[in-house]
Amino acid sequence: VDAVMAYYVVGTVYKDLEKLDEAERYFNTGINLNLEHTSTWSGRIYAGLTSVYTTLERYDEALVYAFKGLEILRNGGNKIAESRVLTEIGLLYKKQKDYEHALHYFNEGLKLREQSGYEQFKMSSLSEIADLYKETGKKELAIEYLKQAEEIAMQIKREVKQAQICKDIGEIYKALNDHQQALDYFEKYMRIGSALNKQETEKKISEMQHGILKEKEDEIERLRNVELKRAYEIISERNKEITDSINYAKRIQQSVLPVKEVIHEYLEDYFLLFKPKDIVSGDFYWATHKVQGDKEYFYLAVADSTGHGVPGAFMSLLNITFLNEAVNEKDILEPHLILNHVRERLIHSISRDGGKDGMDCILICIDIKTKQITFASANNAPVLISSHQIMHLHADKMPVGKGEKVDAFKLNTIDALQGDVLYLYTDGYADQFGGPKGKKFKYKQLDELLLSISGRDMGEQEQILDQRFEEWKGELEQVDDVCIIGIRL
């Protein structure tokens, strides 16, 4: 997993939410993770920072990051992303009244968008160039480019954009005293804008014909309604962009979670209950297989990252990245040393400014040949049911991350009999509110439930746990992510 990509996704979400300080922090952290800037995602992060600094009106800084991002994206061959940065550079020069450079970069962006075949992006470039010509007094050229943009808007059925373009063309014709052309485009604008009824449309056209600029009380109210509609369209589009970003984060997260077939290859009898609170999850499960010399191991983890939703999913991506790094790149084999490594990487990457992000985690290692099971745990404890007795195994009372304690994690061994059942779970199930009094389910009740079903088929256990959770929750909101794995030894 490219951790830089994860920082880009989360930074973009914060930018869309207008939380610019958070967006800047995530973008900068992502850049520092890939100092060689070999990843295309680094180029996109620079573009993200450009957008942040532009919004903050820090134009000089914005240009510096824009050109850095442009260089990386050109080397990576991402033409669409490159065209966006070129357009952003053009806008920055335009804000500084450097129209010559602004036009140059607008045209460069337009060329790439024409090559890409994405008409929506081409339409946007044409509108930007037209606005520049309008601002510099070259009204005929502005009309020429706006008409090209209108043609595209009509072809791709972007009615709202087409209406705005027609309104802009009408205003330019009006400034040129070409009243007939102005009326034609104003009429087209009004016709597309379905918010106006016939009477209001005729009155608006009549007022434009006679050059009447005075607005009556009912006209003010109508214009308010139009603005409300436009505001609703902007909000709806913004919400869609945010939801799309979160769904994209979900696809990224799902791509790194092990498929059940991988776990099934090394576990003969088990179940997995995974219920994210939101679209994406801070809880996660992780598995990998490792051969080292004549040794062969299977690793399985159940973890609860700091937070849930998008921040939690972001942390899960980092945690999975560092778990894979420890085992598959650093050849660290013992569970307690793996957690030590992940904690060190987390503190170095994201906790230098005082943050305490990380995870609670149970990590087990099964020796494929000897069947010996070792484990290390951070805050959460594995549960073993043997001979109808429930045992909470050892857990180090500290997280994998920056906490009050930074002792080395302890290596533990599980002494189990054939048929015993081992459970690995996070705190989401026990913390769920519900029942007749709206209280927490709690660990005691969860332990009693596990003990009562431990002799049943593992698939049936999963169904019972899921059904019991939904019955307990009832109409209340799920408060946290849920992850439980049961293994018959």
C-alpha positions as CSV (number, residue, x, y, z in Angstrom):
1,V,0.0,0.0,0.0
2,D,1.3,3.4,-0.9
3,A,1.0,5.3,2.4
4,V,1.4,8.6,0.5
5,M,-1.8,7.8,-1.4
6,A,-3.6,7.4,2.0
7,Y,-2.4,10.8,3.2
8,Y,-3.6,12.4,-0.2
9,V,-7.1,10.9,0.2
10,V,-7.5,12.0,3.8
11,G,-6.0,15.5,3.1
12,T,-8.4,15.9,0.2
13,V,-11.4,15.0,2.3
14,Y,-10.4,17.6,4.9
15,K,-9.9,20.2,2.1
16,D,-13.4,19.5,0.9
17,L,-14.7,20.0,4.4
18,E,-12.8,23.3,4.5
19,K,-10.7,22.2,7.4
20,L,-7.6,23.7,5.9
21,D,-5.2,23.2,8.8
22,E,-5.9,19.5,8.9
23,A,-5.6,19.2,5.1
24,E,-2.2,21.0,5.2
25,R,-1.0,18.7,8.0
26,Y,-1.9,15.5,6.1
27,F,-0.5,16.7,2.8
28,N,2.8,17.7,4.4
29,T,3.1,14.4,6.3
30,G,2.5,12.5,3.0
31,I,5.3,14.5,1.3
32,N,7.7,13.7,4.1
33,L,6.9,10.0,3.8
34,N,8.2,10.0,0.2
35,L,11.1,12.3,0.2
36,E,12.4,11.0,-3.1
37,H,9.0,12.1,-4.7
38,T,8.9,9.1,-7.0
39,S,5.2,8.5,-6.5
40,T,2.5,10.1,-8.7
41,W,0.6,10.6,-5.4
42,S,3.4,13.0,-4.3
43,G,2.5,15.2,-7.3
44,R,-1.1,15.1,-6.3
45,I,-0.3,16.0,-2.7
46,Y,1.7,19.1,-4.0
47,A,-1.4,20.0,-6.0
48,G,-3.5,19.6,-2.8
49,L,-1.2,22.0,-1.0
50,T,-1.4,24.4,-3.9
51,S,-5.2,24.5,-3.5
52,V,-4.9,25.0,0.3
53,Y,-2.5,27.9,0.0
54,T,-4.6,29.4,-2.8
55,T,-7.7,29.4,-0.6
56,L,-5.6,31.0,2.1
57,E,-4.4,33.6,-0.4
58,R,-0.7,32.7,0.1
59,Y,-0.1,32.8,-3.6
60,D,3.7,32.7,-3.6
61,E,3.8,29.5,-1.6
62,A,1.0,28.1,-3.7
63,L,3.1,28.7,-6.9
64,V,6.1,27.0,-5.4
65,Y,4.2,23.8,-4.6
66,A,2.3,23.9,-7.9
67,F,5.5,23.8,-9.9
68,K,6.9,21.0,-7.7
69,G,3.8,19.0,-8.3
70,L,3.8,19.7,-12.0
71,E,7.3,18.4,-12.4
72,I,6.4,15.1,-10.6
73,L,3.2,14.6,-12.6
74,R,5.0,15.2,-15.9
75,N,7.5,12.5,-15.1
76,G,4.7,10.2,-14.1
77,G,2.7,10.7,-17.3
78,N,-0.6,11.6,-15.6
79,K,-2.0,14.0,-18.1
80,I,-5.3,14.8,-16.4
81,A,-3.7,15.6,-13.1
82,E,-1.0,17.6,-14.9
83,S,-3.7,19.7,-16.7
84,R,-5.3,20.5,-13.3
85,V,-2.0,21.8,-12.0
86,L,-1.4,23.8,-15.1
87,T,-4.8,25.4,-14.7
88,E,-4.2,26.1,-11.0
89,I,-0.9,27.9,-12.0
90,G,-2.8,29.9,-14.5
91,L,-5.3,31.0,-11.9
92,L,-2.6,32.0,-9.5
93,Y,-0.9,34.2,-12.1
94,K,-4.3,35.7,-12.9
95,K,-4.9,36.6,-9.3
96,Q,-1.6,38.4,-9.3
97,K,-2.6,40.2,-12.6
98,D,0.2,38.5,-14.5
99,Y,-2.1,37.8,-17.5
100,E,0.6,36.8,-19.9
101,H,1.8,33.9,-17.8
102,A,-1.8,33.1,-16.8
103,L,-2.8,32.7,-20.4
104,H,0.2,30.6,-21.2
105,Y,-0.6,28.0,-18.5
106,F,-4.3,28.0,-19.3
107,N,-3.5,27.2,-22.9
108,E,-1.1,24.4,-21.8
109,G,-3.8,22.9,-19.7
110,L,-6.3,23.2,-22.5
111,K,-4.0,21.3,-24.9
112,L,-3.7,18.4,-22.5
113,R,-7.4,18.3,-21.9
114,E,-8.1,18.3,-25.7
115,Q,-5.8,15.3,-26.0
116,S,-7.4,13.4,-23.1
117,G,-10.9,13.5,-24.6
118,Y,-12.5,14.6,-21.3
119,E,-15.0,17.2,-22.5
120,Q,-15.9,18.5,-19.0
121,F,-12.3,19.4,-18.3
122,K,-11.9,21.1,-21.7
123,M,-15.1,23.1,-21.0
124,S,-13.6,24.3,-17.8
125,S,-10.4,25.5,-19.5
126,L,-12.3,27.3,-22.1
127,S,-14.3,29.2,-19.4
128,E,-11.1,30.1,-17.5
129,I,-9.5,31.6,-20.7
130,A,-12.7,33.5,-21.5
131,D,-12.8,34.9,-18.0
132,L,-9.2,36.1,-18.4
133,Y,-10.0,37.8,-21.8
134,K,-13.1,39.4,-20.2
135,E,-11.0,40.7,-17.3
136,T,-8.4,42.2,-19.7
137,G,-11.1,43.9,-21.9
138,K,-10.8,41.5,-24.9
139,K,-14.5,40.9,-24.9
140,E,-14.8,39.5,-28.5
141,L,-12.2,36.8,-27.6
142,A,-14.1,36.1,-24.4
143,I,-17.3,35.4,-26.3
144,E,-15.5,33.2,-28.8
145,Y,-14.2,30.9,-26.0
146,L,-17.5,31.0,-24.1
147,K,-19.4,29.8,-27.2
148,Q,-17.0,26.8,-27.5
149,A,-17.6,26.1,-23.8
150,E,-21.4,26.4,-24.3
151,E,-21.3,23.9,-27.1
152,I,-19.6,21.3,-24.9
153,A,-21.9,22.0,-22.0
154,M,-24.9,21.3,-24.3
155,Q,-23.3,18.1,-25.7
156,I,-22.6,16.6,-22.2
157,K,-25.9,17.8,-20.8
158,R,-24.5,20.1,-18.2
159,E,-27.6,22.4,-18.1
160,V,-26.6,24.4,-15.0
161,K,-23.2,25.2,-16.5
162,Q,-24.7,26.0,-19.9
163,A,-27.1,28.5,-18.3
164,Q,-24.3,30.2,-16.5
165,I,-22.3,30.5,-19.7
166,C,-25.3,31.9,-21.6
167,K,-25.7,34.5,-18.9
168,D,-22.0,35.4,-19.1
169,I,-22.2,35.8,-22.9
170,G,-25.3,37.9,-22.6
171,E,-23.6,40.3,-20.1
172,I,-20.6,40.7,-22.4
173,Y,-22.9,41.5,-25.4
174,K,-24.8,44.0,-23.2
175,A,-21.5,45.7,-22.4
176,L,-20.7,45.9,-26.1
177,N,-24.2,47.5,-26.7
178,D,-25.2,44.6,-28.9
179,H,-28.7,44.5,-27.5
180,Q,-30.2,41.8,-29.8
181,Q,-27.4,39.3,-29.0
182,A,-27.6,40.1,-25.3
183,L,-31.4,39.5,-25.3
184,D,-31.0,36.2,-27.2
185,Y,-28.5,34.8,-24.7
186,F,-30.4,36.2,-21.7
187,E,-33.5,34.5,-23.1
188,K,-31.7,31.2,-23.5
189,Y,-30.4,31.5,-19.9
190,M,-33.9,32.1,-18.6
191,R,-35.3,29.2,-20.6
192,I,-32.7,26.8,-19.3
193,G,-33.3,28.0,-15.7
194,S,-36.5,26.1,-15.0
195,A,-36.9,27.9,-11.7
196,L,-38.6,30.9,-13.5
197,N,-42.2,30.7,-14.5
198,K,-43.5,32.1,-17.7
199,Q,-44.7,35.4,-16.2
200,E,-41.4,36.2,-14.5
201,T,-39.5,35.3,-17.6
202,E,-41.5,37.7,-19.8
203,K,-41.1,40.4,-17.2
204,K,-37.3,39.9,-17.0
205,I,-37.0,40.0,-20.8
206,S,-39.1,43.1,-20.9
207,E,-37.0,44.9,-18.3
208,M,-33.8,43.9,-20.2
209,Q,-35.3,45.3,-23.5
210,H,-36.0,48.7,-21.9
211,G,-32.7,48.8,-19.9
212,I,-34.6,48.8,-16.6
213,L,-32.3,47.9,-13.8
214,K,-34.7,48.7,-10.9
215,E,-35.7,45.6,-8.9
216,K,-39.1,45.4,-7.3
217,E,-39.9,43.6,-4.1
218,D,-41.2,40.5,-5.8
219,E,-38.1,40.4,-8.1
220,I,-35.9,40.4,-5.1
221,E,-37.7,37.4,-3.6
222,R,-37.5,35.6,-6.9
223,L,-33.7,36.2,-7.1
224,R,-33.4,34.9,-3.6
225,N,-35.1,31.7,-4.7
226,V,-32.7,31.4,-7.6
227,E,-29.7,31.8,-5.4
228,L,-31.1,29.3,-2.9
229,K,-31.4,26.8,-5.8
230,R,-27.9,27.5,-6.9
231,A,-26.6,27.1,-3.3
232,Y,-28.5,23.8,-3.1
233,E,-26.8,22.6,-6.3
234,I,-23.4,23.6,-4.9
235,I,-24.0,21.9,-1.6
236,S,-25.3,18.7,-3.4
237,E,-22.2,18.6,-5.6
238,R,-19.9,19.2,-2.6
239,N,-21.6,16.3,-0.7
240,K,-21.3,14.0,-3.7
241,E,-17.5,14.8,-3.9
242,I,-17.0,14.1,-0.2
243,T,-19.0,10.8,-0.4
244,D,-17.1,9.8,-3.5
245,S,-13.8,10.5,-1.6
246,I,-15.0,8.3,1.3
247,N,-16.1,5.5,-1.1
248,Y,-12.7,5.7,-2.8
249,A,-11.1,5.4,0.7
250,K,-13.3,2.3,1.2
251,R,-12.0,0.7,-2.0
252,I,-8.4,1.4,-0.9
253,Q,-9.0,-0.2,2.5
254,Q,-10.8,-3.2,1.1
255,S,-7.9,-3.8,-1.3
256,V,-5.5,-4.3,1.6
257,L,-7.7,-6.5,3.8
258,P,-6.9,-10.2,3.3
259,V,-9.6,-12.1,1.5
260,K,-11.2,-14.9,3.6
261,E,-9.7,-17.5,1.2
262,V,-6.2,-16.5,2.4
263,I,-7.1,-17.0,6.0
264,H,-9.0,-20.2,5.2
265,E,-5.8,-21.7,3.7
266,Y,-4.1,-21.7,7.1
267,L,-7.0,-22.0,9.5
268,E,-9.2,-25.1,9.3
269,D,-12.1,-24.0,11.4
270,Y,-12.8,-20.3,12.1
271,F,-15.3,-17.4,11.6
272,L,-14.9,-13.7,11.0
273,L,-17.5,-11.1,12.0
274,F,-16.6,-7.7,10.6
275,K,-19.1,-4.8,10.9
276,P,-17.7,-1.3,10.2
277,K,-19.6,1.6,11.8
278,D,-19.3,3.8,8.7
279,I,-18.4,3.3,5.1
280,V,-14.8,2.8,6.1
281,S,-13.4,1.3,9.3
282,G,-10.8,1.9,12.0
283,D,-11.0,-1.8,13.0
284,F,-9.2,-4.2,10.7
285,Y,-8.0,-7.8,10.4
286,W,-4.6,-8.6,8.8
287,A,-3.0,-11.9,7.8
288,T,0.2,-13.0,6.1
289,H,2.2,-16.1,5.4
290,K,6.0,-16.2,5.9
291,V,8.7,-18.8,5.0
292,Q,12.1,-18.2,6.5
293,G,14.6,-21.0,5.9
294,D,13.1,-24.2,7.1
295,K,10.5,-22.3,9.2
296,E,7.0,-21.5,8.0
297,Y,4.6,-19.1,9.9
298,F,1.1,-17.8,9.6
299,Y,0.3,-14.4,11.2
300,L,-3.1,-13.1,12.1
301,A,-4.0,-9.8,13.7
302,V,-7.2,-8.2,14.9
303,A,-6.8,-4.5,15.6
304,D,-8.6,-1.3,16.6
305,S,-7.0,1.9,15.1
306,T,-7.5,5.3,16.7
307,G,-10.8,6.7,15.6
308,H,-13.3,5.4,13.1
309,G,-14.7,6.5,9.8
310,V,-12.2,8.2,7.5
311,P,-9.5,9.1,10.1
312,G,-9.8,5.5,11.5
313,A,-9.5,4.0,8.0
314,F,-6.5,6.2,7.3
315,M,-4.8,4.9,10.5
316,S,-5.7,1.3,9.6
317,L,-3.9,1.8,6.2
318,L,-0.7,3.0,8.0
319,N,-0.9,0.1,10.6
320,I,-1.3,-2.5,7.8
321,T,1.5,-0.9,5.9
322,F,3.9,-1.1,8.8
323,L,2.8,-4.7,9.8
324,N,3.6,-5.8,6.2
325,E,6.9,-3.9,6.4
326,A,7.9,-5.6,9.6
327,V,7.3,-9.2,8.4
328,N,7.8,-9.1,4.7
329,E,10.5,-6.5,4.3
330,K,12.4,-6.5,7.6
331,D,12.0,-10.3,8.3
332,I,10.9,-9.7,11.9
333,L,9.3,-13.0,12.9
334,E,8.3,-12.8,16.6
335,P,4.9,-11.0,17.4
336,H,6.2,-8.8,20.2
337,L,9.1,-7.6,18.0
338,I,6.7,-6.9,15.2
339,L,4.6,-4.7,17.4
340,N,7.7,-2.9,18.7
341,H,8.7,-2.1,15.1
342,V,5.2,-0.9,14.1
343,R,5.1,1.4,17.2
344,E,8.5,2.9,16.4
345,R,7.3,3.6,12.8
346,L,4.1,5.2,13.9
347,I,5.8,7.4,16.5
348,H,8.4,8.5,13.9
349,S,5.8,9.1,11.2
350,I,2.9,10.8,12.9
351,S,3.5,11.3,16.6
352,R,6.4,13.8,16.5
353,D,4.0,16.7,17.0
354,G,2.5,15.1,20.2
355,G,-0.2,13.0,18.6
356,K,-1.0,9.6,20.1
357,D,-2.5,7.8,17.1
358,G,-2.0,4.1,16.7
359,M,-3.9,0.9,17.5
360,D,-4.9,-1.7,20.1
361,C,-3.9,-5.0,18.6
362,I,-3.8,-8.8,19.1
363,L,-1.2,-10.4,16.9
364,I,-0.8,-14.2,16.9
365,C,1.8,-16.4,15.1
366,I,1.2,-20.0,14.2
367,D,4.2,-22.2,13.5
368,I,2.8,-24.3,10.6
369,K,5.0,-27.3,11.3
370,T,4.9,-27.5,15.1
371,K,1.5,-25.9,15.6
372,Q,2.9,-23.7,18.4
373,I,1.0,-20.4,18.8
374,T,2.7,-17.3,20.2
375,F,1.2,-13.9,20.5
376,A,1.7,-10.3,21.6
377,S,-1.2,-8.0,22.6
378,A,-1.6,-4.3,23.1
379,N,-4.5,-3.4,25.4
380,N,-6.9,-6.0,24.0
381,A,-6.5,-9.6,25.4
382,P,-7.1,-12.9,23.5
383,V,-9.8,-15.1,25.1
384,L,-9.4,-18.9,25.3
385,I,-12.2,-21.3,26.1
386,S,-11.0,-24.6,27.3
387,S,-12.9,-27.4,29.1
388,H,-15.9,-25.0,29.4
389,Q,-13.8,-22.5,31.2
390,I,-13.0,-19.0,29.9
391,M,-9.6,-17.5,30.2
392,H,-8.4,-14.0,29.4
393,L,-4.8,-14.3,28.2
394,H,-2.1,-11.7,28.8
395,A,-2.4,-8.1,27.4
396,D,0.2,-5.4,27.7
397,K,-1.6,-2.3,29.0
398,M,-0.3,0.1,26.3
399,P,-1.1,0.8,22.7
400,V,0.9,0.3,19.6
401,G,1.8,4.0,19.3
402,K,2.8,6.8,21.6
403,G,1.3,6.3,25.0
404,E,2.2,6.7,28.7
405,K,4.2,3.5,28.6
406,V,6.7,2.6,25.9
407,D,8.0,-0.7,27.3
408,A,8.9,-3.6,25.0
409,F,5.9,-5.8,24.2
410,K,5.9,-9.3,25.8
411,L,6.0,-12.6,23.9
412,N,3.4,-15.1,25.1
413,T,2.7,-18.7,24.3
414,I,-0.8,-20.3,24.1
415,D,-1.0,-23.7,25.7
416,A,-4.2,-25.1,24.3
417,L,-5.9,-28.5,23.8
418,Q,-7.4,-29.8,20.6
419,G,-10.9,-28.4,20.3
420,D,-10.3,-25.3,22.4
421,V,-11.6,-22.1,20.9
422,L,-9.5,-18.8,20.7
423,Y,-11.3,-15.5,20.2
424,L,-9.7,-12.3,19.1
425,Y,-11.9,-9.2,19.2
426,T,-11.9,-5.4,19.5
427,D,-14.0,-3.3,21.9
428,G,-16.8,-2.4,19.5
429,Y,-19.2,-5.3,20.3
430,A,-18.9,-4.8,24.1
431,D,-19.3,-1.0,23.9
432,Q,-22.5,-1.1,21.8
433,F,-25.5,0.6,23.5
434,G,-28.9,-1.1,23.3
435,G,-31.2,-3.5,25.1
436,P,-34.3,-2.5,27.0
437,K,-32.5,0.3,29.0
438,G,-30.1,1.5,26.3
439,K,-27.0,0.5,28.1
440,K,-23.7,-1.0,27.0
441,F,-23.5,-4.7,26.1
442,K,-20.2,-5.0,28.2
443,Y,-17.5,-7.6,28.2
444,K,-19.0,-9.7,30.9
445,Q,-22.1,-10.4,28.8
446,L,-19.9,-10.9,25.7
447,D,-17.8,-13.5,27.6
448,E,-21.0,-15.3,28.8
449,L,-22.3,-15.4,25.2
450,L,-19.0,-16.7,23.8
451,L,-18.9,-19.4,26.5
452,S,-22.5,-20.5,25.7
453,I,-21.9,-20.9,22.0
454,S,-18.3,-22.1,22.0
455,G,-19.3,-25.7,21.3
456,R,-21.3,-24.9,18.2
457,D,-20.2,-24.9,14.6
458,M,-18.0,-21.8,13.8
459,G,-20.4,-20.5,11.1
460,E,-23.3,-20.8,13.5
461,Q,-21.4,-18.9,16.1
462,E,-20.9,-16.0,13.7
463,Q,-24.6,-15.9,12.9
464,I,-25.6,-15.9,16.6
465,L,-23.1,-13.1,17.4
466,D,-24.3,-11.0,14.5
467,Q,-28.0,-11.6,15.3
468,R,-27.5,-10.9,19.0
469,F,-25.7,-7.6,18.2
470,E,-28.5,-6.4,15.9
471,E,-31.1,-7.3,18.4
472,W,-29.3,-5.5,21.2
473,K,-28.6,-2.4,19.1
474,G,-32.2,-2.2,17.9
475,E,-33.0,1.2,16.5
476,L,-30.0,2.8,18.0
477,E,-26.9,3.9,16.0
478,Q,-23.9,1.6,15.9
479,V,-21.3,3.4,18.1
480,D,-18.0,1.8,16.9
481,D,-16.5,-0.7,14.5
482,V,-16.9,-4.4,15.3
483,C,-14.4,-7.2,14.5
484,I,-14.4,-10.7,16.1
485,I,-12.5,-13.7,14.9
486,G,-13.0,-17.2,16.4
487,I,-10.6,-20.1,15.8
488,R,-11.1,-23.7,16.8
489,L,-7.7,-25.1,17.6
